[in-house]
Amino acid sequence: MTDAATASPDLEPLRSQVSGKVSGPEDRDWDEARQAWNLAVDQRPVAVVFATGADDVAATVRFAAGAGVRVTAQGSGHAASSHDTLADTILIKTNEMTGLEIDAGNRTARVEAGVLAGDLSAQAGEHGLAPLGGSSADVGVVGYTLGGGLGWLGRLYGFASNAVRSVEIVTADGELVRADAGEQPDLFWAVRGGGGSFGIVIALDVNLVPLGELFAGGVMYDVEHAPAVFRAYRDWARQAPAELTSSVRFLTPPPIPDVPEPIRGRPMVVVTGAHAGDPAEGEQLFAPMRELAEPVMDMFGAVPPAALCRINGDPENPVPGIGGRSIVIADLSDEAIDALVALCGAGSGSPLLTVDLRHLGGALAEAPEGAGVLGSLEGEFAIAAVGVPMGPNTPEAITGHLDKLYDGLEPFSTGGTYLNFTEVPSDGSTAFGEDAQAELRRIKAELDPDRVIRGGRDVGPG
């Protein structure tokens, strides 16, 4: 690839080859075009292409290869901080590719690269079906799924990546191929949990699951109750059936008008989850977690499947956020809880918005037949943490505390990571075992020897 400092090809030929808009540094809309959903990320690619379909993507990949630069894709830009500045890269934005087809009879959906989780959940819900979605309504389905997809149905059905039936993907030679268990099986294996390093995905064909009304939501307690809440939650979660997926987190909402006054700027500990079954049974199962202390807010209740992607209360408009590396906890021991509380509890001075422990186990711990590279994840909890640079919570304070958090929890970790919770540039080498990582590198080298395609978590050289 061309050195980043000299990567400035003439964009006029590219503009003539695609139907979508192409924006470059000299264009008036440049700052808007290059902005990701995460407002804290300063992306400075060679150009931005707003693709309208597979032809635009293929033409852009071929142009990039000929110009000696790289190419990457972005559906929403939630995970934009996992890239560097993109100085030697053409950024393909796929948000205009919003085709979505539900096949209710076969319980499947064809999802183009710009479809958001909330839209898929809403349309599937009209048929009594649900995707294996996550906690954000406006995250892109494709990006979320390529990184694994750890959602509120995970302990019953596993990772979203293993619900993929086939992938339509433009490879580094600019060709559109279909990958499934019979065609391009190595590529099919790699993209299911291995990230976006192997091509630019045009669409996914995914399985949906039957789901009616269910019991889900969250309960908030003042942060002073954190030691007791974490211990009670840990013991309760270890006995939970696979139908119940949950999390426990520290949460300090920013002091802004969009946040309800009772929780604005208030440090809390929150238990969130869903029971994929009879709502009355779910209510009974969650009862112990709703009686630990006087709640600040209790938002549990019977909800339709489409509401699952909103029970975490994640923001649905672009915001600035700074995350860190990922960590998986092997065993949430009393010592691990004490370390967490010291770093994030009352009096800790933590500048982080949230430190979220997602409960693993169940189907997440057992690779299904024909699984992708992320068949399962060893450990008890996967941790995601993020801070919002606002007021005294400066970027430096946030990154410093993230380092303290992960360093402090390292003694309790499996040594592994989860790609979708990794918010810094990474080659993904800690997300898989050595054998799987070597196979990913082999596939990358075979499909893309010149490393034209880059993913958010870029697989290293073979």
N, C-alpha and C positions, 0 to 999 in steps of 0.2 A: 504493500500500500504506500501511497504517497505520504511524505512527511506532513504532519498536521499544519505546519507553518506555511506550506506551499499548496495546500489543497484548496484551490479556488478555481474550479473549471468554469468555462463559459456555459451559462445555463440556457441560452437560447435554443440549442438543439434539443434539450430536454423538454422545454416548453412546447416545442413543435411535435413531440412524440407522445404527450399525455393529454388527456381531456380535462383533468383536474388542474387546479391552480398550483403554480409553482412560485414560491416566494424566496427571495434571496436577500442578502444584507443591504442591498441598495434600494430595496422596495419599501414603500411607505408603510406597509402593514407588517414589516419584519418583526417588530417586537411582539406584536399580537400573535403572529404566526408561529413563532418559536416557543411561546409560553406553554408550559405543561400545566396539568391540573395542580400539581404541587408548586405553589407560588414561590417557594424558597429556592427553587432550582433555576439556575441561569444557564439555559441551553444555548449553545452557539454553534449550530451545525453549519455545514456548507450551504445547505438549502433545505426548504421544507416543501414536500409534495403532498397535496391534499388529494389522495387517490380516490377515484370513483369506482374502481373495480380491479379485477385481476390484470387487465391489459396495462393499466397505469402502473401497477406494482412491477410487473415484468419489465416494462420499458425502463423504469427507474433503476432496477437492479442491473440491467444490461448497461445503462448509461454510467452508473457508478463504477462498474468493473472496467469499462473502457477509459474512464477518467482517472483511474487510480485512487479512488476514494472508497469508503465503506458505506453501508446502508443499514438502517434499522427501522423498526416500525413502532408506533405508539398508538394505542386505542384511546386512552384517556390521559395518561401521564401521571397516574398515581405513584408509580414506582420510578419516576424519572431520576431520582437521586441515586439509583443503582448504576447509572451511567456516569462517565466523566463529562466534560464540556461538549462532547460530540464534534470537536473541532475538525476532524477529518472525515465526517460522516454526513450523508444525506438522510434526513429524517422523513420517513413516510408517515403521515397521519392518516389513520383509517376511519376517522369518526363519521365520514360520509357514507361508509359501507355498512348500511343498517338493515340489510335483508334478513328476515327472520321468518322461518316457516315451521309451524308445529304440525307434526303428524301424530294426532291423538291416538289413532288406532295402534300404531307401533310404539307409542310412548317415546318419540324422538323429536329432536329439533335440529334444523340446519341454521347455524348462527354465523352471520358474517362478522368480520373483524371489528366493526364499529359498534356492535350491539352492546348495550349496557345491561348489567345484571338486573336492575329493576324492571327493565322492559321485558327481558326473558321471563322473569318470575311472574310478572303480571299476565302475560299471554299464556304461559303454561298453566297458571292458576285457573284460568277460565275453563280449562278442561279437567280440573281436578288433579293436575300434575305439578311437579316441582323439579327444578334443576338442583344440582348439588352446589348451590351458590354460597357466597360468603357473607360478610357483615356490612358491605357497602353497596348501596343501590346503584351508584354511578361509577363503579369500577367496570372496566371492560371485561366481558366474559372470556375473550380469547387470552388476554394476558394473564388473568387470574388462573385460568385452567392450565396454561403451559407451565406455570410455576408450581402446580400441584393442586391447589384449591382445597383449603381446609375450612369447611363450613359447618353450619348448625345441624346438618344431617350426617356429619362425617363418621361418627362412631357407629352408625347403623349401616351406611352405604360406602364409606371410604372416601378417598380423594376424588375430586372432580375430574382430574386427569385420567382416571381409570374408567370414567363413564363416557369417554370419547370413543366413537365408533370408527370415524375416519377423519382425515385432515386434508384440506385442499391448501397447497402450499407452493409458493414460488421459490425455487432453489437458486443457488448462487449463479447458475448459468442462465437465469432468466426464464426457465421453463416452469409451467404450471403442472404439478403432478398431484396425484391422489395417493395418500398413504393410509394403509389400513393393515389388518393382520395378514392379508394375502399379497398386497402390492406394497413395495417399499417397506418391508417389515422393520428394518433397522431404523429408518427414519421415523416410522410410527412409534417405535419404542422410545426413541430419544426425545421426541417433542412432548411426550406425556409425562411431564414433571421435570424435564431437563431444560426448560426455558426456550427462548427464541433465537438461539444461535444457529439453527440449522436451516432456516429459510424464513420467508415472510408469509405468515398464515393468512389465507384469504377467508376461509370459513372452516367451522367444525361441525360435524354431525355428532350429536351427543344424546345419550340416554336420559330420559326423564323418569321420575319415580312417582307412583300414585300417592297422593297426600291430600287429606281433607283438613278440616279445622283442627288446630292443635294448640297446646298450652305452651306459651313462650313469653319471654320478656326479661325484665331485670329488676333487681332491688338494690337500693343505694343506702349505705350506712355511713355515718361520720367516720373519718379516718382513725379516730381514737380507738375504734373497735377492730382495727385491722388484725392485730395478733389473734384475737379470738375468732374472727370471721375466717381468716385463712386456715386455721387449724380445723375448725368445724367443717369448712368447705372441703378441705383435703380428705378428711375421713369420710365425708358423705359421698364425694365423687368416686372414691375407690369402690364403693358399693353400688354405684349407679348402673342400670342396665344399658345396653348398647343403644336403645332408643333415645337415650338422654345424652345430649352433647351440651357442654357448658364451659364457662370461663369465670375466672375471678381476676379483678384488676384494681389497681390504684387509678383514680381518675380525678383530675383537677380541671374542670371546665374553665376556659378563659373568661375573664371579667368583661364580657361584651354583651350588648343588648340582645343579640340573637339567642343567648343562653337564658333559660328561665331563671328568674330572680332567686328562688330558693337554693339553687345549686351553683350560681354564678361565682366563680373563683373559689369554690369551696372544696377542699381536699376530702375525698371520699374513698371508700372501698365498695366495689360493685360486684354482685354475682349476676351473671346473665346466662340464659340458656333456652333450650327448646326440647320438648318431648314429642317425638314423632309417633304419636299414637292417640289413644282416647284422651280428650282434654281433661276429663275428670280424674283419670289416673295420673296425668301429668301434674295436675294441681296438687294431688296428694304427695307425689314424689318431691315436688319443690317446696312443700310446706316447711320442712325444717330450715331451709335457707331463708325463709321469709320471716322467721321468728327469732333471729339471733340477737336483735336489739331493736330499739325504736328506729324504724326506717326514715330516712330523709324523703325518699320517694319509693313507691312500689308500683312497677309498671307491668307486672305479670297479668296474663289473662288469656282467654281463648282468642286466637287470631287466625286469619286465613293464611294459606301457604305463601302468598305473595308478600306478606308482611315480614317474613323471616329476614330479608336482607336489610331491615330497618330496626330490628330490636336492639342493636348495639348503639344506636344513636349516632352513627358516624356522619360527619358533615356531607352534604350533598351539593355543595358548591366549592369551587377552588379555594384552597387555604394554604398557607405556608406550613411546612412540617419538616422536621429534621429527625431522621431515624438513625439507627446504628446497625451493627452486625447482629446476626441472629444467634440464638442459643436454645438448646433443648435440655430441659431438666430431667435427669434420670430418676430422681426420687425427691419429692417435695418433703424433705425431712423437717423436723423442728428447727434444726440448724439452718436449713435453707430459708425457712420462713423468717427466722430471726434476722438473717442477712438482708432479706427483702425489706422487712419493716424498718431496719436501721437505715437503709438507702432511700426508701420511698415513703415511709410512714410519717406519723405526726412528729414534727420537729426536725425532720430530715433536711428541710430546705430544698427538696427536689424541684427542679424547674420543668419536669416532664409533664406533659398532658396526660399520658397514660402509660402504664406498664401492665400488659395484658397477658395472663397465663391461660392458654387454650388447652383444655383437657384432651389428651390423646387416648390411645387404647381402643378397644373394640375393633371395628373393621379397619381403622387407621393403622393397626398394628399387624394386620395380616394381609399379605399381598394376594390379590385375587389371581386366578388363572389368566394368563395373557396380559398381565399388568405392564405398564410402562416402567421407565427407570425409577420413578417414585412409587414403588408398589406399597410400601409401608414406611412408617417412621417409628424408630425405637425411642422410647422415653415416656415420661409421664405427662409432661407439659412442654409446649412450645411457647416461647416468650416473644412478644412484639412490643416495642417501646418507641415512643415518639414525643418530641417536644415542639411547641409552637413558639417561634421567635417573636416575642411581643413584650414590651415593657422591660422589666428587669431580666426576663428570660431571654438573654442574648444567645446567638448561635454558639458562642464560645462556652457559655454556661451549660447549654444543653449537651453539646458534644462531650464536654468534660464529664458531665454526670452520666451520660450513656456509657462512657468508658469505665467509670467507677462501677456502674451497675453490672456490666458484663464481666469485668474482672472479679468483682465480688461474688458472682454466681458461678464462675468457672469451676470451682471445686465440686459443684453439685451437678455438673453437666455431663452429657453423654459424649461430648466432643463433637457432636454433629450439629448441623444447622438445617433450617428450612428456608428454601429460596424465597418464597413470597414474603417472608418477614425480614429479609436481608435488604437494608436500605442504603447500602454503600456499594461501590464497585467491587465485584468479586468474580472469580472464575468458577465458583460453585464447587470447588474441590472438597469442601467439608460437608457438602450436602448428601454425598453418596459414598459408598465404600470404594476402596481403591480399584477393584475390578470393574465396577460400573463406571467410574470416572475414566478409566483407561479406554473402555469401550466407547464412551461418549466422545473422547478425543479422536479415536480412530474413525468414527462416523463423520465427525466434523472435518477431519483431514481429507477423507475420501470425497465428501460432497462439496467441500469448499476449501480447496487447497490454498487459495489466495486470500482466504479470510475476508471475503467481501461482505458477508452477513455478520452483524453483531447483535447479540442479545443483551438484555438488561443485566443478566448475569452471564458473562461471556465465557464460554468453554475455552480453556486454554489450548495451546497448540498440541497436536498429537506427537 
